[in-house]
Amino acid sequence: MPFAIPKLKPVSEGTLALAGIWAGLLDAAAASFLLIIAVNAWAPPQDLPWKPLRLTDPVGLATGAKFARAADDPELCRKVLAEGRVSFLEEPARQRGDCSTENTVRVRDGTAVPLSPAAPVITCQVALGYAFWSRHVVQPAAREELGQPVRAVEHYGSFSCRKVYGRSEGRLSQHAFANALDVAAFRTASGRRVSVAGDFRGDDAEGRFLRRVRDGACSWFRAVLSPDYNAAHADHFHLDHGGFRACR
C-alpha cells in the first residue's frame, strides 16, 4: 500500500505574525544578554550600578546612586569604609535627653586627609561622605588650586546636644545626633592655613579652593552650608546627612 503524505493545515497569517514577534523578542533578549556580558566585562566598575562601590575607584556614572545606597545602609557603609582601608572604631549608642548617637564611629586613619582634632564621633554616613569628599574633591582641588596637597582638615566638632543655631526652641540640629561636621580650615603640606573665615571670599587661589571644595561637598553630603548661606556659617562649612537637602 502506497505511503500517504498527510496534508498540513495552512498556517494563518495571525499565527505567522505572532511567531515572528516571538522570534524577534528572543533575538532581542539574546542580543541584550550578550550586551550585558560585554558591558560587565569591559565597562569601568564605577559606571555599573551592580558593581560594588569602592572608595579608590574614580567617580563614575553610577557612583552617586551606589553612594546613596551605602550611606543609608549601616552594614554596607562600614563595608565600603573597611574595603577602602579606612580604619575606624565603633562608637556605642548613647542617649542624652532628646539627643542620641546611633550608627556612629570614630575614624582613626585611612582617609585622604586626617581630621583635626582626630577621631570625632560621627555617623557612618558622615564618615563615608568625608572619606569620598577628602579623596575625590579636597585633594584634587588642593593640588590644582594651591599647588600642594592638604595634610589636615580642621573642624569645630560633630556632636553637640542642641537645637538649630543653639536656640531654646525649634528642631534639633543634626549635631545632636553626631550627623554633622563643621569644617573650619585646611592645613597644607607646607603648613599654610586656608580658613573659611579668612579666605572664602577671596579672588585668589585660596578663595577658589574653598568655593570649589564647598561645591564638591554637595555630592557627598545632603546639606552643605557655607558663608553664602547665612552669617551663622561665616567661619565654617556645615556638612550633614540629615533629611533636608541644601547646597549653598
Salt bridges, closest charged atoms under 4 A:
ASP72 OD1 - ARG222 NH2 2.63
GLU90 OE2 - ARG78 NE 2.60
GLU91 OE2 - ARG94 NH1 2.47
GLU91 OE1 - ARG106 NE 3.06
GLU144 OE1 - ARG212 NH2 2.71
GLU145 OE1 - ARG208 NE 3.14
GLU145 OE2 - ARG212 NH1 3.36
GLU154 OE2 - ARG187 NH2 3.14
GLU154 OE1 - ARG193 NE 2.88
ASP182 OD2 - HIS175 NE2 3.09
ASP182 OD2 - HIS236 NE2 3.76
ASP182 OD1 - HIS238 ND1 3.17
GLU206 OE2 - ARG192 NH1 2.53
ASP215 OD1 - ARG214 NE 2.65
ASP228 OD1 - ARG201 NH1 2.51
ASP228 OD2 - ARG214 NH1 3.08
ASP235 OD1 - HIS236 ND1 2.83
ASP240 OD2 - HIS238 NE2 2.71
